[in-house]
Each structure stands twice: as C-alpha cells, then as structure tokens.
C-alpha cells in the first residue's frame, strides 16, 4: 500500500506512536498523521518552527519531539484524534537534524551542526552540549551530526558527516569510542532492541554493523566493534532499521534491502535470504489491447505510447525489424503538487482516467490519423475520493473506481465525452479499508474487488448486486483476474500461493484444490517478488500468464504440477536439454527469466505479447551521482 | 670427526631464511632459522654474530624459552627440539621427539611443554598440533615421548596456528576453516568462510594472528582480505569484520604488543599498519624489495622485522620507518646470469632483486651493493612478463661491465645490451652504451677478451645469439661533440656458421682465439682477422659448455656436450686429445691455474671432478657433493695462496670453488676440519642452566672459574697471576661495545683483575678461614660481617662485586688496616 506523495511536502521523519498511529513530519513544517485505512493524510498540525528535520516518539508513544530548522525542539502530546502542542525545549541556533529519546523518557539527545545537545525533558533545559568536531584538527568544513541514538546506559551514539560513528558519555561529555567507517558521511543509524547492535548507513551506499562484544571471554568489559560491512546500495543510505533478526536499509537508489543476520536465524531458509525491493508492487502500466496503446504512470505525469508493429515473422531469439516505430502520443501533466495515485486506459484506447489524492480526472482521447486530441471530461460526478484503483470494463463502456470504505463506484461513459454515476457497490458487512485491486470479466458480468482487509468481494454488474465473497486468506492479494471464458477468478497472494475460484459456482475449482493439496514448488514459494499481473491466453483456456519483476510464467493447468524434486528451470536452459530430458522436465510451470525488471506483460491478441521492462540502470542514470570511489584494478 | 685433509662441503650462505618467523631476543639480537642452522644477528650492527648448527635437517621453528629469555628452543624436520644458549651458541639439551616437526610454539603459561606440529601417523598430508612435555632430567640428549594431541587437522605451515591471549586458546586455520580450541573449557569451535572463487583468488585462509590482550583473531586470506574475528566462543553469534587492502595473498600478520595495531604483508612488498582495527586508519611502508614472508615483533614493541622471500631481513622501527636491512645472498627467482666474480672486489656477482645485479661479499656474508640494471619499476604481480637480467660479463680488470636484459615475450623478445663503465670517482658503474636489440633472438653467451696487459682499445666483447650469429663489439671514439663520454661501443663483426644457433663463446687465454659453439660444432676464430680457423665436433650432442685451458694447458679446448661427453681438443693438432663419458652440468676453469672443475649430475647426486686438460685422468673426484642439483660454480681467487698440505688439494691453493645449488644455497669446499672452523666461543663449556646467561654473567662466570682454580692451586697462583687475569681483560676489550654491560659494572671487574694483592687476599682468606677467625674475634662487628660476605663469595659473585666497590669507597682506613693484616698471613702461607 502506498500513501501518495505531495510535491511540497517531503517527508523527513516518520514515527509510530500511541500504538498503530503513523506520524510524519517534513520540510513543509507540518506534522501529519496518516490514515492508514484511507491511505491519505488524516490531519496535519503546523510545527511553527520552520522546516521540520526530525521527529521522534518516546518509548511509551505518548509524546512526540520535533526538531526544527530554527533550532527548537518542541514536544507534542499525542491525544486521541490528533496531537497537541505541549512545550518548547531550550532553543539554540542551528537546525536540529536528529533526535533521540532516552529509553526512560527523561532526556532527549539532539544532533545539530558541529554539536550534540542533551535536554532534560522535565525542565526543558540543555544539560549537556558536546562539540563533535573538537578532536579534529584544522576543521575546514562543518561537521553535521546526521543521526543520533540514546542508549539506556547513558551512551549517546552519533554519526556525522566526517564518516565517524562516535560513542559519548553524555553526563561527562567525553568521547568513549570513535570509529571512522567511511570517508563520506554516515547518514543514518539504528539500534537494536537489546542495544547490543547498531547499524549505520553511509553515503557511499554501504551499511555497517556495530556490535557490543566482550573484550575477553567471561569479562564484563565490553566494547563496540565494527563487524560486518554490507554493500547493497549504490547511493546514499538514508534510512536504516534494526529488527531482531535483520537489518533493513533504504536509500536514494530507491531500493529497500532486508539483510537477515545469519547468526540470529535458526535455520537456513526463506527468511534467511537477502531481499531487495526496488519497485512498488503495483501496476503502473495499463494497456489498451485493441488500440495497441500503453499508458505509463509517473509520479507527476502520464505518458501515452502507441506500440510499433512488424509484418515479419522470425525464429526464436531474432529481433524483428519494425515497420512502424513506437510513437509517443501524449504526455499528460497532472495539475497541482499531488502525486498521481492510479491511472487507467480503456481497452479501446479512447478514455484515460487518473486520480490524485484529492481529484479525479477523466479524459477523452480522439485519434484523427496521426494527430491526437485530448479533451477533459468536464462534469465528473462527485465521488468519495481518492480513488485507489481504476478499471475500465472490457467494452470500454463503464469505469470502475475503487474507493474508500470498501466501495466501488460504477461510472457509465457516454459518447462523445461525458459520464454518469450508475451505482456504488458496498460490501455487505461493510469495511473500513479501501479497495485497492479490481478485476472485471470480459463479458461484463462480474467485478471482483479486493479491499485492504484482503477480502475479495464479487459483484454482479448486470443486476448491481453483491454476488459472493471469496473465502478469506491471511495474505495480501497481489493480483487477480477473471478468466474470459470460464469466468474463473485467479488470485495470486503475497505468499506466492495461487487460487482459482469459480464465480458462477461460488467455490474453488478442482484444479485449485489439487494445487492446495499438492502444494506449490518450493522454489516458486521462495521467490522474492509477488505476481503483479495475471492474463489469459484466449486460444488455450488452460493457460494462465503470470509475471513478477524478474520472470514471466505460463502456467499450463493441463500439465502435472512439479514436485519439489523437479527443477523449476528457465526456458532458455531447458531448451539446451535434449528432447527426452525435456519431456521428463515437463510440468505446469514454464518460466522465462531473461528480463530486466519486468513491469508489465499482457497479451495483446492471440499471438502478440507486450512486455514492459524498466532497466535499473535507467533509474540510476536519473539519480544524482553517487559518491565517487576508487575501485582497485579499474 | 672428519679425517684430516679431506674436503668438506661447507654451506656459506644463501640458504632460505624462511623456515619460521624470526625471534627478537630480549637484548636486541635477532634469531632466525636459516636452512639447517639458526642464525643470530645483531640488530644494531646487522652482523651475523653466530651460526648455530646441530640440526640435521631444516629448522622449522625458533622460539625463546619463555621462562628464560637467554635460551632458545628450535625445532627441526629431523625430529628434535634443541634448547640453545644462544649467547654462547651451545646446545644445552636435545629432545628427540621422533617424528618430523614442522612448527614450534612455546607458551609462557605451559610450564614444561612446548607445542609442535607433526604429521599424523598413518595418514598423508594431515597434521596435528601436539604438546610435548620436555622432561627435566639431566643429560644432554633426552627423549621427549610424552605427546598429547591438542588439535587435529591443522596445516603444516607455522603461520596457520596462533596462540591467543595468555595461552587461553589456540586457533588454527586450514583452507576455508578456522578452529579455535579453548584449553580451560576444553571446547572446540569451528568456523568456516564460504569458499568463493573470484578472479583475484580464493578466500582460503593463509595466516593467523591472535590479539595479545583481547579475544580477537586476525586471519589473512588468499584474496587479500584480513578478517578480524570476535565473539568466537559462541558457535553461532561469532562475528567478523573485514579489512581489505592487499590485492593478493596476505602472507603474514602480526599484532603490536599492546594489540592496538596490526601489521600485514604480502607479495606487494608493502608493510601495512592497521590502526584500531579500522580500515580507514592505515599506514604503509612501501618498496621493501620483495614479497614479505614473515613478520615478527620484538617483545618490547620497539622493532619489528620482516623476512622476505629473497632472504632479506628488514628491521623496521615502531613508527614504521625503515631501520636496517640484513641481507646475505639475495635469492632471486632464477639465477640467469651465472656466478661471476667481480675482478675488482672479488665479490660474487649474480641476479639479485628483480632487475638488479647483486655484489655479494663472500667473506662477510653480506651484500656489498646492488646495481640497478633494468632501471624500471618492478610490479609485483603474478603472470606479468618483466624485464630481467640474463647475462653479465666483466672485463679482466673489472673496468667494464656488460649486461643483457630481456623481456620474455612469446613472439619477439625485447633485448637490451648495456655496457657499464666503472667510475673511479663515484666508485660505481656508470652506463656507457645501451644497444637495443643487439640480436634478433635470445643472447646465449657473452664474453670479454680477457687480456690484462693490453690496452683499452683492444677490449672486445663477443655476444652469441640464438639468431645464428655471434657479434663482436668494439669501443669506438665518440664523434658526437655533445656526447659526455669519449667512447662508445658498436658492432664490429658478425659471424655465423651454417645457420646454426650460436650457444657459447669463449676467448683463449692470450686473446688470440675465439671459440664459438654452434649447436653441435665448435668453431675457432682468429680474433684479429676474424677468420674461421678450424672446427671441432663430437656428434651426437650439442655443445653445452666450452672453455680454453690456461697456462701450460692453453693449447687445449674443453667442451661438454649434452650427450654426456667431456671432450678435450688439441688446438695445435686440431685433433681430439681425449674424451670422457660424463654428464657435465657445469664446467668452470680456474682463472689462476690450469685446473678445470666439472660438476656432473648423475642419479640424483652431484659429483665434482677436477682435472688438468693435459691429463685425461682427473686430479680429484668428489662423489656425492650434495643432494641438490648444482646449477652454477665459480672459482674465487684467494687473497693469499693457502698452504695446503696434501698434493691432492693443490688445486684449491690459489682459488676457492663455490657452488650454487638449485635451492640457491651457496656452498664451498674447505680443507679445514670442522673443529678449526668453529669459533672459540662456541667451544666453551655450558654454564649452569639455572643461571640466566647475560654477557655480563658470562664474563663473571669465567672470572669466577678462574678464581676457583686459584683456590685449588694456590701455589701456582702468584707466578701466573698476570696471565690468568689477562683473559678477563681481554674478554672485556674484545667483546663488541654494544653487548657490554654498563661501565659502572665493568669498572670494578677491571680494577679487580688488576688488583693482585687484593685478589690473592680474598682467596687466601677463604682458605685460611680458621686462622683468620681467631684474629677477627677481636675485631669489631663490621669486620665480622665482612668475613661472612667473603664466605659467600663463591655463590654470588655479583654481590661480592657490589660489596667491594662500596668497601673501596667507604672505609679506606679499615681497608688499609686489613690489607696489612692479611698481607702478613699471605706471606706466611708462602
């Protein structure tokens, strides 16, 4: 789930407080509380101190401290239904870049430029001020304390722009230990629950672990020792977290990395594997099959492309010459600072709909030869916004808008450019969570909707009635689609399970039951990325086309399922095997893994498949340059 | 013992220094294993002070006795551990263990046992670490059979086992596994790194070091990484951090004494100092010459030393400054130049460091200097073709030096011929002429026309090449006015013979004839007109070596073929004089006599034959010279002709023969027996083991012995007093100044040894104790105390000395009185 961003409000700090409430603060100067059900900002309060650089909640989650541009540290009381300004702590010059509460909630450590300060919470006074660059001779540039942590032993850990991680005794104001981990800045720092391990992230993309280890066996003297370096990022590591079994880091290269700590793992297996997340697990591309158009969703704009085509046929592995080049038709800029949350292109290609957090837009696209004209549909019915997912019916006559509280709006599209609100589906039991996935059947009969509570509701579109609910499963749905012929609903869950549910019969199909009885292949279940899209082969109804970020799979229901001893092999390696071996390897999963991150795959017609790749290098070239590092031998 | 007047093979340098890490003794000596010997160097003067021989095979470990820092344990492949008094160079005890010992470790915490690595019985290539109990029994040769296995499956290399803080644990690495054994808990933990193979090598462990104060183990890996392991008493929650600078194998690691820094070295020949276990704070000492094999720290932390693969020892200050270098014969990868004697210094000249020519002084076992011939940066990387020195030749007076360097390329080799002129002012060789590509292919041989009496302009250099020609180079006047030198070298004549490859060339003694061998044929050329005079051949078999006879035998030409024949041709009759079936590897004429030495290699042993060309019968045969293959030999002229009794060894009178084996050990033949060669000091008797041996106590011990002798033979005392005293004085004056104790200590001894009456008095007093006592009872209490001290004199000479100085200074009056009294008794005793 994604909370859409806002251009003017970059989020600098996030924290969980008072149970399950998420607060964010940013350079806009506001503290916002997010509504996790509706995925939007619930309310926001002005911090009154200029841009907010840091925020931290105390251990009980009752108070929030923010550090502002003007050097003030403000305390807010977390009350039901909002936050309340409580008091200002001693204000000094210099922006407060990081904050940390002592676990007993009596003191706050704050890092500023060149110094760190410790505040007494009850009196609000600065009780200690330590200059961090005191030990460096001839300092030319300022030393920025990027991150700070207050340990229960009274040790304050700072990481600064000189690449040092330092341990301070705050009461005496003395330096206990100093470790230079990098030549560039150490940006982030996180402490484990037991305070025996620290993870830091640097601007070179490396993360380091520090461990509190006894100096000698059996002795009580312990020391912080830099132990393991990890280089998973290419750019700044802006945020790190330390769970009991893993280090989690995220950075400017738009990757989230979960690195399990092997020594904390009981056994090797699924949990003990390093995992990287680069792309959101959402559909960002929509395709008009008949019109051969693709719509790409970016954070601030949409792009409409016409696919190229070829007349020739060739053998496997050949690149065919194009007779018509792909064509960039329209770039549609979103108005306002808000990010686009979802978008959709109708199958006929003449309608485009997108939604931001507060607004919903519908466009009519007209093609006259090579020129394209785009017209905004004026009178859009007032809907409960934001829309979380948009889906056109297969005949492009209606648009389904997924909305909050489990509701789905049905809009009828009128020629030459209008629309009308037809109906709103509500789950019979009601739901607080928004709908985030929609699937409509090809015959226009059925609509499946998945809410944030992972319940799948099926509605009958002919009589606008709730048809049934798919039995609940304890995992998030990542993709679903309705088979055009059999009207079976195929569901992919985040734990890589696959289900097939017959809508007319309101039960799982026999194939789905055998899948559940046999269990899926271990290698399949241990994949990293979830299935993001499901399509069907109209020629062969037993084929299901699945894809995730790294592979494309044709699931043939007519073939036997592989057991764990069989190898889930890539098609290209399979091709090298002799015919007899290939026969032995025959099973339901035909996997192709040659893609750079695969964002979208869909069948245009019977013998045409469109694939959208997004090479990571493309993204990296748009990022700011990473810190230059000399690599030996280059 | 060896029968008199038989030749013995004596090693005189160059053997591998890397059996084990070197050890610093407490008083700045450096002890290291060198072949079958333990060598003792002075850190201050770089001198080899002592060579301790006694092991029958390679010495694999040297360790100071942790309970007596004047004693040294050494282990050897011959299965014995020897305890040495290294100040005297005497073996105190020999413990026979039985199996091969591959490494030795001595711990302070283990009272009477040491740890050794031995091969596991019954299994090949598996080794175990065992502790050996060294029995305290009396006697020189002891059996040490009480073995207890500590670790199984260890590596044979001494670098791969280390003992941790206060001997609490022992850690050993092998391939990708690390095992740590805790002695107290009797717990064995095993860790491993995943075996990955990258292009820079695998990550096998190569060496290990333990932190002296903390529980931290540093391991070096073949891919250049250093891992610092901590928390290794937990099987699961162990952790390590990585330091990476080396691009190739980390050869050795050492922690500083406090453990605050770590030293590492590898083939880059750069010593890296890692501070605070951080990879951001490191210091380098680059350009150490060659790959670092071992690193050791002195016990006070002030010095560290690195042993290099080329047998050099570098001593480095604690602030990572190069301090001294102890270098004997530098071991180079391949001695391509052969053994050449520099006529000027009589030093042995051969390949040294890559691209350098070393001048090795045989008398002092030291490198005189190293001449950079290639003058290019040497890059330490495997698989890189580097320019190297292949041939070297001196003119008769040592005024000119010719060198050939080549870079091995598959298609066409890069060749350079350089001619160096000896500059009297700078006392070094100066480059005169450089000739690029003197031949189209490898140069096989090179020689100067060797004529002492002739003028400079008759100097001729001949090079023979595989491009089927030999070329004659002469000096010409340089016409270029801008040139800084007056002469340069250029090619004068190119000769060839039937398009055969030229393999050897050699001038006759008077320089009138040049012999060049072309594969199977030897051609003889007139060196004035460059006419082909005659040819010889002895088919089948290509000519391996040729040389002319000298002095009375100058009409003979000797050649050795690779078919195992040694032929002697008469140049006057142009006929084969004699031939012998002998697989000659080395043919070396003595420049000062007519003798020629030939070394053959037959059935895995080298034999030496010395003959005169005019007699087909060899003068001297020594079978089984040594087990190694002898690669090169050289006659080095003696400064003075040696007096040799036996007729048989007359050939050794004017020159000494040196050999270089393929392990680059330098050997020579000596007529002196072993006893004569031993230094007098090493023949001294062993002092009592309980006493810590210092130079000072040694001095005293001797002194005391003399005293006790005096005690016994009182009668002889006076007459030879002076002679008896003089050794102490002599000792004092002859001991190097840096090993002497402070002057305040020495002064009393010195004075004491000169005090005739005082000496005899003290001895007298003890002898005539009863008599004295009767007199002393009347004396005051001070006197009585004196007597008791005198009685103790024998047991503790040090005390006595202290007492005496104080007496001399304090109570002069009493002294005088006493002397008067004692003088009386002394006379009476006479």
Interface residues (C-beta under 8 A of the other chain):
Chain A: X163 X179 X180 X181 X182 X183 X209 X211 X213 X214 X215 X216 X217 X225 X226 X227 X228 X229 X263 X264 X632 X633
Chain B: X165 X168 X182 X213 X214 X215 X230 X231 X233 X234 X236 X237 X238 X239 X240 X241 X242 X247 X276 X277 X278 X280 X281
